Amino acid sequence: MGAAVPPRPTATARQQRLGAELRKLRERADLTTRAAGQKLGVDPARISNIESGRFGVSADRVRAFAFGYDCDDEPYIDALATMTTSRSRNWWDDYRDLLPPVLLDLSEMEEHATALHTVQFTHLPGLLQTPDYARLVFQQNVPALSPPMVEHRLSHRIKRQGILYADTPTPYTAIIHEAALRMQFGGPEVMRKQLAHIAEMSEREHVTVLVLPFAAGIFPGAGQTVVIAQGPVRQLDTVQLDTEHGSEFLHAEAQLVKYRTIMGRMEGLSLDATASRDLIHTLATNL
């Protein structure tokens, strides 16, 4: 079944997600940790620690758990097994002592997503921001960030954008409210360059930019920034909410259904890709 994996000092959001998925499988099988332990020959305390993300787990053990829990969804099991891959050092580890852990979790989520969908209402999408625009956003942080910390966050954000420039780039769809396009963060010159950058990025085959116009009127979910990161199977999709107190990662089935519905309605109210690009060009020209 594979060697035991030692406990971790901390677990990333991805590691916690794997544990949560194993807990869902156990609960669907209507097994307590005690009953699961007896069936699988595993200490119930270890099962609890694996489900919390505190203990790592091997791919072989994940498959054994799935078999013991009567799960026969092979694509789902394969995707879970992939999540156990021993963690090599990644670029965001360079920021581990500099930035809040949630920002590193965001980088990891984006790195493993098979596609990303976001909706933004006042700020432009982080993966499409220019350095000048992003720096201004970080300078408005409450409490205020020191100049070095602003630069650390800026370099981290720019490196996150690498997934859009990779040899096999991540498909990316951004729904942007017209309000975010018209807010003159940094004045006309900064916004002119920012809008030109978004329009240029929208020409890439894997990037879709849709504008939600003022004329769309009322729509669901207007009060928050939402990202849906698609996993290798739908069960492993993740919703990320960007709030004033930090990011939240959601993955309960009811939450996924809710935010897929909200995103779908917003997309239906948005201009199509060509009309969106034309509006962005017009706004940049009029600055």
Phi, psi and omega per residue, in radians:
M1 nan -0.092 3.108
G2 1.769 2.680 -3.110
A3 -1.180 2.660 3.097
A4 -1.144 2.488 3.141
V5 -1.766 2.259 -3.058
P6 -1.177 2.766 3.122
P7 -1.143 2.667 3.133
R8 -1.752 2.606 3.027
P9 -1.181 -0.671 3.073
T10 -2.513 2.741 3.124
A11 -2.030 2.415 3.056
T12 -1.321 2.943 3.118
A13 -1.073 -0.620 3.127
R14 -1.169 -0.716 3.107
Q15 -1.169 -0.688 3.082
Q16 -1.134 -0.628 3.139
R17 -1.121 -0.731 3.103
L18 -1.029 -0.797 3.114
G19 -1.066 -0.699 3.141
A20 -1.130 -0.660 3.125
E21 -1.165 -0.674 3.098
L22 -1.158 -0.619 3.072
R23 -1.141 -0.720 3.103
K24 -1.039 -0.761 3.127
L25 -1.058 -0.776 -3.137
R26 -1.099 -0.776 -3.102
E27 -1.174 -0.622 3.080
R28 -1.142 -0.506 3.085
A29 -1.416 -0.008 3.114
D30 1.037 0.802 3.141
L31 -2.078 2.377 2.953
T32 -1.340 2.926 3.078
T33 -1.084 -0.612 3.124
R34 -1.124 -0.824 -3.139
A35 -1.159 -0.675 3.120
A36 -1.130 -0.695 3.124
G37 -1.093 -0.731 3.121
Q38 -1.134 -0.692 -3.098
K39 -1.237 -0.647 -3.051
L40 -1.696 -0.176 -3.084
G41 1.242 0.638 -3.110
V42 -2.186 2.464 3.086
D43 -1.023 2.202 3.123
P44 -0.958 -0.581 3.114
A45 -1.136 -0.632 3.105
R46 -1.179 -0.691 3.099
I47 -1.043 -0.775 3.119
S48 -1.063 -0.741 -3.133
N49 -1.198 -0.608 3.073
I50 -1.156 -0.764 -3.113
E51 -1.174 -0.451 3.104
S52 -1.489 -0.167 -3.101
G53 1.531 -0.046 -3.113
R54 -1.219 -0.641 3.078
F55 -1.838 2.416 3.009
G56 -1.289 2.989 -3.101
V57 -2.601 2.481 -3.123
S58 -1.463 2.828 3.098
A59 -1.068 -0.694 3.132
D60 -1.086 -0.708 -3.131
R61 -1.204 -0.656 3.079
V62 -1.024 -0.778 3.134
R63 -1.140 -0.651 3.103
A64 -1.153 -0.726 3.086
F65 -1.056 -0.816 -3.103
A66 -1.063 -0.727 3.106
F67 -1.107 -0.777 3.135
G68 -1.134 -0.450 3.134
Y69 -1.652 0.186 3.075
D70 1.070 0.592 3.058
C71 -1.621 2.219 -3.140
D72 -2.109 0.350 3.113
D73 -1.461 1.579 -3.003
E74 -1.067 -0.782 3.114
P75 -1.033 -0.678 3.125
Y76 -1.155 -0.795 3.139
I77 -1.105 -0.735 3.118
D78 -1.062 -0.725 -3.140
A79 -1.133 -0.706 3.095
L80 -1.120 -0.727 3.139
A81 -1.081 -0.642 3.124
T82 -1.120 -0.545 -3.121
M83 -1.214 -0.217 -3.125
T84 -1.556 -0.110 -3.068
T85 -0.864 2.292 -3.103
S86 -0.953 2.373 -2.949
R87 -1.465 1.917 3.028
S88 -1.462 2.950 -3.125
R89 -1.217 2.390 3.125
N90 -2.075 2.917 -3.043
W91 -1.049 -0.577 -3.092
W92 -1.277 -0.234 3.072
D93 -1.122 -0.388 3.098
D94 -1.127 -0.311 -3.099
Y95 -1.803 0.140 -2.970
R96 -1.053 -0.580 3.137
D97 -1.733 0.121 -3.063
L98 -1.985 -0.530 -3.032
L99 -2.167 2.767 3.081
P100 -1.044 2.504 -3.129
P101 -0.944 -0.553 -3.095
V102 -1.096 -0.529 3.107
L103 -1.245 -0.563 3.069
L104 -1.246 -0.656 3.072
D105 -1.087 -0.664 3.107
L106 -1.096 -0.770 3.108
S107 -1.042 -0.764 -3.119
E108 -1.154 -0.712 3.108
M109 -1.042 -0.823 -3.116
E110 -1.137 -0.673 -3.102
E111 -1.083 -0.625 -3.061
H112 -1.696 -0.087 -3.127
A113 -1.213 2.509 3.048
T114 -1.525 -0.304 3.038
A115 -2.884 2.680 3.141
L116 -2.235 2.380 3.067
H117 -2.235 2.249 -3.140
T118 -2.352 2.729 3.011
V119 -2.320 2.341 -3.054
Q120 -2.303 2.471 -3.057
F121 -2.021 -0.622 -3.122
T122 -2.118 -0.677 3.038
H123 -1.696 2.653 3.032
L124 -1.400 2.708 -3.058
P125 -0.997 2.361 -3.119
G126 -0.985 -0.656 -3.109
L127 -1.272 -0.149 3.127
L128 -2.026 0.114 -3.097
Q129 -1.401 2.512 2.984
T130 -1.392 2.805 3.100
P131 -1.006 -0.711 -3.115
D132 -1.123 -0.731 -3.140
Y133 -1.178 -0.812 -3.104
A134 -1.084 -0.706 3.138
R135 -1.049 -0.730 3.119
L136 -1.087 -0.694 3.117
V137 -1.066 -0.821 -3.111
F138 -1.174 -0.531 3.135
Q139 -1.233 -0.236 3.098
Q140 -1.655 0.090 -3.099
N141 -1.056 2.511 3.047
V142 -2.140 2.083 -0.023
P143 -1.221 2.811 -3.059
A144 -1.079 2.497 3.077
L145 -1.630 2.541 3.066
S146 -1.179 2.716 3.106
P147 -0.922 -0.755 3.094
P148 -1.090 -0.656 -3.139
M149 -1.189 -0.637 3.056
V150 -1.013 -0.768 -3.111
E151 -1.211 -0.606 3.070
H152 -1.110 -0.783 3.140
R153 -1.156 -0.638 3.128
L154 -1.131 -0.837 -3.121
S155 -1.120 -0.637 3.085
H156 -1.093 -0.767 3.141
R157 -1.112 -0.731 3.140
I158 -1.140 -0.679 3.111
K159 -1.170 -0.580 3.073
R160 -1.029 -0.571 -3.096
Q161 -1.176 -0.176 -3.135
G162 -1.026 -0.454 -3.135
I163 -1.136 -0.344 3.122
L164 -1.516 -0.186 -3.096
Y165 -2.013 0.046 -3.093
A166 -1.169 2.897 3.103
D167 -1.033 -0.664 3.008
T168 -2.062 1.511 -3.032
P169 -1.230 2.676 3.107
T170 -1.336 2.205 3.065
P171 -1.015 2.331 -3.002
Y172 -2.381 2.179 3.069
T173 -2.091 2.182 -3.142
A174 -2.106 2.094 2.995
I175 -1.683 2.081 -3.059
I176 -2.089 2.165 3.100
H177 -1.213 2.530 -3.134
E178 -0.976 -0.530 3.142
A179 -1.031 -0.737 -3.129
A180 -1.136 -0.577 -3.141
L181 -1.280 -0.462 -3.075
R182 -1.637 -0.267 3.117
M183 -1.224 2.170 -3.036
Q184 -1.597 1.167 3.076
F185 -1.118 2.068 3.112
G186 1.448 0.020 3.114
G187 1.616 3.043 -3.043
P188 -1.006 -0.708 -3.056
E189 -1.160 -0.783 3.113
V190 -1.083 -0.775 -3.097
M191 -1.240 -0.585 3.104
R192 -1.072 -0.795 3.119
K193 -1.181 -0.647 -3.140
Q194 -1.157 -0.791 3.138
L195 -1.158 -0.667 3.102
A196 -1.097 -0.660 3.124
H197 -1.136 -0.766 3.130
I198 -1.100 -0.756 3.129
A199 -1.082 -0.716 3.127
E200 -1.138 -0.769 3.127
M201 -1.103 -0.582 -3.108
S202 -1.197 -0.223 3.077
E203 -1.376 -0.291 -3.140
R204 -1.239 2.505 -3.044
E205 -1.050 -0.595 -3.045
H206 -1.627 -0.012 -3.129
V207 -1.980 2.191 3.087
T208 -2.094 2.174 3.101
V209 -2.028 2.147 3.140
L210 -2.102 2.276 3.139
V211 -1.675 2.225 3.033
L212 -1.605 1.814 -2.990
P213 -1.366 2.794 3.056
F214 -0.939 -0.628 -3.069
A215 -1.130 -0.273 3.135
A216 -1.165 -0.391 3.114
G217 1.267 -2.485 -3.065
I218 -1.283 2.584 3.115
F219 -2.744 2.763 -3.096
P220 -1.292 2.620 3.015
G221 1.284 0.412 -3.032
A222 -1.187 -0.264 -2.994
G223 -1.620 0.106 -3.064
Q224 -2.655 2.697 3.049
T225 -1.490 2.331 -3.069
V226 -2.244 2.388 2.968
V227 -2.200 2.317 2.999
I228 -1.955 2.016 3.099
A229 -1.717 2.028 -3.136
Q230 -1.347 2.350 3.060
G231 -1.606 3.133 3.122
P232 -1.127 -0.388 2.993
V233 -2.348 2.722 -3.039
R234 -1.056 -0.537 -3.140
Q235 -1.088 -0.375 -3.078
L236 -1.823 0.289 2.970
D237 -1.105 2.687 3.106
T238 -2.318 2.382 2.997
V239 -1.772 2.236 3.069
Q240 -2.012 2.168 3.102
L241 -1.847 2.269 3.129
D242 -1.770 1.935 -3.074
T243 -2.134 3.006 3.141
E244 -1.101 -0.445 3.141
H245 -1.724 0.209 3.071
G246 2.079 -3.070 -3.126
S247 -1.505 2.574 2.998
E248 -2.155 2.457 3.117
F249 -1.994 2.146 -3.090
L250 -2.062 2.500 3.124
H251 -2.631 0.144 3.034
A252 -1.123 2.542 -3.054
E253 -0.995 -0.729 3.138
A254 -1.104 -0.635 3.114
Q255 -1.201 -0.731 3.110
L256 -1.076 -0.769 3.129
V257 -1.077 -0.775 -3.120
K258 -1.034 -0.872 -3.041
Y259 -1.360 -0.478 2.989
R260 -1.099 -0.709 3.124
T261 -1.129 -0.807 3.122
I262 -1.046 -0.814 -3.128
M263 -1.094 -0.692 3.123
G264 -1.113 -0.708 3.120
R265 -1.160 -0.715 3.106
M266 -1.103 -0.719 3.121
E267 -1.106 -0.661 3.114
G268 -1.143 -0.486 3.130
L269 -1.514 -0.213 -3.058
S270 -1.439 2.766 2.968
L271 -1.147 2.709 3.100
D272 -1.271 3.062 -3.001
A273 -1.070 -0.708 -3.120
T274 -1.198 -0.816 3.130
A275 -1.130 -0.611 3.105
S276 -1.117 -0.798 3.137
R277 -1.102 -0.696 3.125
D278 -1.092 -0.718 3.137
L279 -1.141 -0.725 3.126
I280 -1.074 -0.758 3.093
H281 -1.072 -0.720 -3.140
T282 -1.106 -0.787 3.137
L283 -1.089 -0.708 3.133
A284 -1.163 -0.673 -3.139
T285 -1.177 -0.589 -3.081
N286 -1.436 -0.137 3.131
L287 -1.250 nan nan
